Amino acid sequence: MDIATIVGVVLAIGSIIGGQALEGGHLGSVMQLTAFIIVMGGTIGAVCVQNSLPVVIRSVRLLSLVFGTTHHDIGGTIKTIIQLANVSRKQGLLALEGQLKDIHDPFFRKGVQLIVDGTDPKVVHEILEIDVEQHEEHGILGAKVWEAAGGYAPTVGILGAVLGLIHVMENLADPSKLGGGIAVAFVATIYGVGAANLFFLPFANKIKFKIKEESSARNVIVLGLVGLAQGENPRLLQEKLESFLPQSERTKEVKK
């Protein structure tokens, strides 16, 4: 689990509920099912109108990036690439086929397989680069769904507020119904603004951040495998790849 996301969600909700309690309010006063249905239903509907169903489904699946932990061991990736470079330097590119069983990343494995198959380095670069671009594009499209939800929710909340006020105006003669209508009006606005700024927009930004991290890690693989396919010196290749790492994590020499 992504601890920062969990802490952020708990802190956001806890602060609002805690502030409400400190002011002498009750939790029940902000728990309005009608307001929730108006805001969430309206927002989801608007998002579905804007996007295709596959994109909406993908955006929901991308929540795994928001709440899940992703770790990209760039240092380990570089080490593996250099080991492969040393093997190919001594035994030829075909010898890399025996190393495929130890590579679990599908993208990394695909690149090595292309090299083993004798694919031209330029073509390897093009194929892997397209893969990286498409992966990032799909992720960004999913993030934009949450971004759109963050734009629609406050407006739908205002619609809920107006509907609540209309309900109030229709029941001016019955004071017992005024409280409920006013509550829906204000709570709908809270739900819309709160959902957008505490959840939808942060979700979108975190997805973009995680996708950028994945793309950066994949770019290391692309650069390394293309250099390997071109027969670059392992030492020079290592120095090139380690430019992606902080200075403290770089090694001084290539281990053979």
N, C-alpha and C positions, 0 to 999 in steps of 0.2 A: 504493500500500500504506500501511496505517496503521502508521507507524513505532513508535508506543507499543505496539501489540499485538505486533508482531514482537519488539521488544526485551524486552517482558515475558515472552513465551513462551520465548525463548532464555535469558533470565536465570533464569527459574524452573527449566527443565530443567537448565541448566548448573550452577546452584547445587547441585541435588540430586546430580547425577552427580559434580560436583567434590567435594562433601562426602563422598560414598561413596568416592571415590578417596583422599582425604586420610586416611580412616580405614583405608586398606589393603584396602578391599573391591574386588571386581571387578564390572564392568558386567554380566557374565553372570549374576551372582547375583540380579539384580533383573529379569532378562529371562525371565519364565516365561509361556509361551504358554497354559498351562492356566489360570493366574490371570487372564490378560488376557481369555480367552474367557468365563470365569465372570462377571467384573465388567462388561465391556462388553456381553456378550449379555444378562445379567440386567437391566442398566440400560436398554438399548434396549427390551427387552421390556416392562418396567414403564411406560416412557414411552408406548409404543404402546397399552398397555391404558388409560392415563389419557386420552389425547388421540385425536382423529380423525386419519385418515391425512393429509388436506389440511393440518391444523395442523402435524403433524410435518414434512411436506415443506416447508412455509413456514418453519419454524424452521431447517431446513438452509440454505435459500436466504438467510436473514437473516445467515448467517455472512459474506456479502459486506459487511455493515455493520461487522462486527468487524475484518476484515482489509483492507477497502477504505477509501480516503480519500473522505470526503464534505465538500464545501465549499459552504456556503450564503452567497452574496454578498448579504446583506441590504441593504447600501448600494447595490449595483447594482440590486437589485429596486426599492428606493425611488426611485431615479433614473428607472427606466423608468416607474413609475407616475406620477410627476410629469410626465414628458414626455407620457404619454397624457392626463393631466388637462389639460395646456395645449392639446393638439390638440383634445380634446372641447370645451374652453371656447371655442375660436376657430371650430371647424368643425362641432361637433355630435358626438353619440355615434356616428353612423353612420360618421364619418371614421375611427374606430378599427379598422374592418375592414381598412383598408390597412396597419395596423401589425401584424396577426396574424402575418404571415410572418416577422417579426423576433423573435417570442416562441417560444422552444423548450421551455420548461417546460410539460408537458401541463396541469398544474393551473392555472397562470397563464393559459394560452391558453383553457382552458375558461371561466374567469371572464370574460375579455374578450369571448368569443363570446356569453356570456349577456347581457352588457350591450349588445352590438351588436344582438342579437335583440330588444331592447326589454323585457327581463325586469325586473319591479319590483325595486328595490333590496333590499327586505325578503326577497323570494324568492331573489335572488342570494345574500344573506347566509346564508339557511337551507340552500341547496344546497351552498355551499362549506363551511359549518360542518359539515354532515353528512359531507362528504367527508373533512375533516380528522379528525373524530372516528373514522370508520371506519378510516382509514389508521392512526391511532394505536392503535386497539383491536386490529387485526390484528397490528401489530408487537408489542404487549405480550403477546398470546397466544403468539406465536412465542417471545418471550423467556422466558415461563413454562415452556415445554417444557424449555429448558436449565436453568431454575431447579429444575424437578422432577427432572431428571437429577442435579443437584447434591445433591438430597436423598436420592435412591435409591442412588447409587453407593457411599457409605460403608457403608450397610446391606448391600448386595449383597457388598461387600468382606468384611464380617464373615461372611456366609454362606460365602464362599469359604474363609475362615480355618477355619470349623467343619468344612467338608468336608475340608480338608487335615488337620485334626487327627483326623477320623474315619479317614482313610486311614492315618495314622500308627498309630492304635490297632489297626487291622486287621492291621498288619504288624510288630507288636512283636517277633515271632519272627525277622524278617528285617531285620537292621540296615542292609542295603544300600538298603532302600527308605524308611528313616526320614527321611533327609536331604531327599529330594524332596518328601515329604509336608509336612514342616515348612516348607520353602521356599515351597510353594504357599500354605500357611496365612498366613505373614507377608506375602508379596508381594501376595496378593490384597487384604489390608487396605491396603497402601501404594497399590495401584492405585486402590482405591475412594476413599480420602481424598484422594489426590493429584489424581485426575481431577476430583473435585467442587470442590476449593478452588483448583486452579491453572487449570482450564479451564472447566468447566460454569458455575459461579456467576459468574466474571468475564465469560464470554461473555454471560450473561443481562443483567448490569448494563450492559455496554457497548451491547448492542442497545437497551435502554431509554433510555440516554443519547442515542444517535444518533437514535432515534425522536422523543424530546422536542425535539431540535434541529430536525428536519424539521418538526415541528408548529409550533414557534415561527416558523420561516421562512414557513410557509404562513399563519399567522395575520397576518403582515405583509401578505401578498397579499390576504387576505380583507378586512382593515380598509381597505386602500388602494383596492381595487376598489369596495367598497361606498360609500366616500366619493366616489370618482370618479362612480359611478352617480347619487349624490345631488346632484352638481354642486357639491361643496365647493370653496372657494377653494384653488388649488394651494399657496399659501404656508402656509395653515393645515393643509392635509392633510400637507404635508411635515413641519411641526413635530410633528404627531401621530405620524406614522410613525417619525420619528427618535428618539422616546422609546425605541425598541427598540435604539438604538445607544449605544455609549459616548460620553461627552461630546466626546472628542477627535475622533470621526469625524463629528460633525454639522456641517452647513454653516450659514452665517449667512443665506443668502438663496436664494430660488428663482431658478434661472437660466432665462430664457425664450429 
